[in-house]
Amino acid sequence: MAEFLLSVWHDSDDTYAVDFESEDTQRMFAQVSKFNDEVQAAGAWVFGGGLLPPTSATVVRAETGDVSMTDGPYAESKEQMGGFWIIDVPDLDTALDYARRGSAACEGPVEVRPFQSE
């Protein structure tokens, strides 16, 4: 078995301004909840969760004995990671299948990245 990070990407901070009562949000939450249940039932679930906006991030840098901290995301980018799943599956093809279904559920791009082997 191998572990993969399936990361969900959002286009902008506007994605985080969610109207939790809207039909679109309720539909998406239901889809993601169903996907989460499927991953758990298959025994592939390790961990998953949504993230607060990039503006809530703090970047810590330790260089030559000095530590600095800055507010906001590390990368200045149009797209930012908004959530993730960590799954444990037999191979990349299986991880890609989960990513396809996760992308459909959250209606956005999902990046697949394997963890380094021990």
Secondary structure, DSSP 8 states (H G I E B T S, - for coil): -EEEEEEEEESSGGGGS--TTSHHHHHHHHHHHHHHHHHHHTT-EEEEEE---GGG-EEEEEETTEEEEEES-SS--S-EEEEEEEEEESSHHHHHHHHHHHHHHHTS-EEEEE----
